[in-house]
Amino acid sequence: MTDFREYSRPRKVDGGLRARTARGAIGRSWWSRRFLDVLESFALGTRLTRGRSYARAGQVVSLDVAPGRVTAVVQGSRPEPYQVSIRFRPLAERVWTRLETLLAAQALFSARLLAGDVPPELEAVFAEAGAPLFPAGVGELTQRCDCPDFAVPCKHLAATFYLLAEAFDADPFQLLHWRGRDRERLLARLRALRGADAGGGGAGRDAGPGRGRRSAGRRRARTGASDSDDAVLPVPVGPDPVDPPPVGAGLALADLPAEPLTGMLDRFWVAPVPLPARAPTLATEPELVLRQLGPPGAAIGGPGLTERLRRAYTRFGDGDPD
């Protein structure tokens, strides 16, 4: 006869991934809270509550984020842990190309991403490109767990969701990696696009008449073509430049009518409308560097050292002299 009491409690995991927040809401950053708000809006009830308990108890053995797929191993009450996967279709390459162009067009986005931060306007940029950053409905996610529970999500899936939100807290680029673009490639593209824009575009977009004639002359010298040959060479036509969404002061100035410079010389240095307040430096949390570096090794203190430093950084950031 089977003793079902054996399966009433999850088996304890040594060294499992444990949620950092022991009580209250999980998720500190706007992007992890936004992700969980979407999840919790699906009215999944007590399954999320039980999953949150699993996440805080350290029942998740491992968690891995890849483009379009999150996989985890979660220990339940049975001897063998359960295999969990959450799929969210990654964005197509052409969509990422448009997103990178939009992001590179605004120095603010590039600066904050290069600093390891995700600006709140990023969600609007994704929407502008027709590619939502977060799932709009539970049907956009393909959830799998090999446990016997028929509910979707089960508590093992829910625990994975909560630890995934904390993974997004620790490294916001994990969210973008899930959508199909890893940190190194995205930042390299932004640097290249920003550098090309600063250097004249490279595509002839900002080339003046003299520069165009010099380039044509060099082409004729290399190929042996004559002036008449150059007249019939096809001119490549690139895509229309992408208009980035306005941010910062651009939001306040977007609807103002254009006016010739000669008509505004007396007030050129006066703001036409009150500009939105913005801090002189990037607004980041005091513990940003800790989230970027990850937990230190056991030889120098392990996760306990990270938590002590986090408390100290937070107090310094609050201006508490004690």
N, C-alpha and C positions, 0 to 999 in steps of 0.2 A: 504494500500500500504506500502511495506517494505521500510524503509529509510536505504539504504546501507551505508550511512555515519556513522551510528552507529557502523559499523564493520570495519571502516577504520583505527582506531588506537587501539593499545592494551590498555587494562584497567590497570591503575596504581596499583602496588602491594606494600602494606606496609610491610616492613621487608623481601622483597624478596632477594634471593641470587644474588649479584651483582659482576661482574668481577672486579678484583682489578686493571686491566690496563684500563685506560680511553681512551687511544689511542695507535696506533701502534699494534705490534704483541702481541697476547695472548700466555702465556707460557714462563716461565723463565728457567726451567731446561732442560737438554738435552732430558730427557725422555718425558716430556710433549710436547716439540717442535717436537720430532720425531713422536709422536702420531698424532699431528696436521698436520705435513708434509705429513704423509700417507693419512690422511683424505682429505687434500686440493689437493693431487695429483689425486684424483678421478674426477677432473674437474667438481665440483658441482656448480660453478659460483656464481650468486648473492644470492642464497639461503644461502650460508655461510655468506655472507656480512650481510644479514638481521638477521640471527641467532646471529651474533656477536653483532649487535645492541641490540637485545633482551637480550643477556647475560649482556651487560653493563648497560642496563636500569633496571635490577633487576626483569625481568619477570619470572624467574624460582623460583617457590615457595619452592620446595624441591628437593633434589637429594640424591639417595641412591645407594651404590655400594655393590653388592653381587657376589658370584662366578658365572661367566658366564652371569650376567645380571645387567644392570644399569636401574633404574627407576627414573622418574622425573615427577613433576607436573609443567606445564608451563601455565601461564596466557596469553591468547590472547585477541582478541577484544570482544569475547562473554562472557556472565556472568560466565559460568562454565569453569574452567581451563581444559586444555587438559592433558590426561594421556600419558606419553611417555615411551617407553622401547627400550633399545639397547642390543641385545644379541650377545655374542661372546663365542663360545663353550669353556668351561673350559678344562684345560689339564687333562688327565687321571692320576690316582694315580701312575701308573707305571712310567709315564713320570716325575712326580714330584719327585719320588724316585731317578731317574737317575739325575735330575737337582740338588737335594740336595747333592748327592754324588759328583758331579762335583764342586759345590760351596764350599763344605766343604774341598775339596782337596787343595784349594788355600786360604792361610791365608788372603790374601789381600781382597778377596771377603767377607769372614766372618767378617773381621774387619770393612769394610765399611758398610755392611748391619747392623751390630750390632750398628754402629754409626748413623744409620738412613739415610744413603746415598746409592745411587745406582750407582755402577761403570759403566762407558760406555761399558766395556767389557761384561756386563751382556747379552746384545743382542746377542753377539757371542756365549755365553754359551748356550743360548736357541736354537740358530740355530744348534749348535753341537749336542744337544739332539733331533733334529728333531721337535722342538716345537717353532715356531716363537713367539716372545714376542708381536709383533704388527700385526694387520691384514694386509695381503698382497694384499687384494682386497676388494672392497665394498661388493662383494658377500659373504664374510665370516661373515658379520654382518647382523643380522635380526633386522630391524628397524620398530617400530610401533608407530603411533600417531593417536589418534581418532579425529583429526581435519578434516575438509572437503577437505583440500588441497591434491591433488593426487600425488604431487611431493614427492619423497623420496631421501634425507631427506628434510622435510619441515623446515621452520624457527624455529619451536619449537624443532625439533630434533637437528638442527644445534646449537641452543643455549645450549642445553644439552651437546653436544660434547665440546663446548668451556669451559663450567663450569667444565666438567669432567677433561679436561686438567689442569685446575687450582687446582682441587682437587688432581690430581697427583702431582702437584707442592708442595702443602701443605703437602702431605703424600705420598711418592713414593710407600709405601706398598699397597696403594689402587689399583695401577696397578697390582701388584702381586695377590692381593685379587680377582680382577676381573678375573684373569687367573686361580684361583682355590686354592690359598694358602694364609691364613691370616698371619699377622705378628707374632702372638704368636707361632703358630705351626711351621712356617718356622724357626724362630730363635731358638726355642727349638730343632728342628732337627739338625740345624747346630752346636749348642753347644754339643749335644749328639755325633754327628759324629766326631767333632773335639776332644772331650774328649776321645772317644774310640780310636781314632788314636794315641793320646798322651799317652794313657795308655796301648798300646800294641795291640789294635784292638779287644780284647775280643773274637775273632773267631778263635784264634789259629794261625793266619797268621804270627805273629811275635814270637810265642813261640819257645824256644830253646829245644834241646833234653831233658835236665834235667827237664825242666818245664813240658814237655809232659809226662815224666815218672811219675812225682809226681802227675799230674792230673789223670793219669790212675790208679795209686795206690789208690788215694782217691775214685775213682769210684768203684774199686773192693771192698774196705772196706765198702762202703755204700750198695752195692748190693749183697755182698757175693760171687762174681764171682772169679774164679781162673785165674792164668796167662794164661792158655790155652784158657779159655773163652775169655779173652781180645784180643787174637790174631785174632779172627774171628769177632769182633765187626765191623760193617760198619763205615767207616770214612765219615762224611758228607762233601760234596764238595760244596763250595759256588760259586757264580758267579765270573767270571774273574774280577779283579780290573779294575776300570774305569780310563782311562788315561785322566787327566784334560787337557784342552787346555793351552798352555804356555802363561804366562803373564809376564810383566816387563822384567827383564833380561833374562828370559827363552826364549823370542822371539828371542833375539840375539844369544843365545847359542844353540838353538834347532838343528841346522844343523852342528854343529862342530863334528868331528869324536871323538870316544872314544879313550883315551890314557891311558896306565898303569901309575900308580902313580910313579913308579920308573923312568919313562922317562920324568917326568916333575917336579922333586924336585927343580930344580934351578929356576923355574918360577911359583911355586905353588901359590904364593900370588900376582901374576900379572894377571890382567884381560886379557883373550885371545883376546877379542874384546872390543872396547869402549862400556861401559854400558850406557843404556838410562838414561837420567837425570830424577830423581824423587825427589820430595820434601821430607824432612825428616819427615813430618807429613802429615796426610790425607788432601787432598785439598778439603775443604768444603766452602760453601758460608757463609759470616758473619751472615746471618739471619737464619741459619739452625735450631737453637734452637727455634726460633719463629714459624717456619713451623711445628716443631714437637709438640709444646705445644698447638697450636690452639689459637683462639681468647679468650682473657680474658673476665670475666663477666662484666656486665654493672657497677657494684659497684666499680670497680677499673679502669674504663676507656673504656671498650669495644673495638670494632675494631679500634677506633681512637687511642688508646694507642698502639696497635700493629703496626699501620702504623708509628707512631712517633718513636717507638723503632727500626723499620726496617730501617728508614732513618739514625738514629744514628749509628746503627750497621754497616751499609754500609759505612758511613763516617769513622768510626774507622777502618774498614777493609781496606779502601783505604789509610790509614795513613794521613788523613786530620786533622791537629791539630785544625782547626777552627770548 
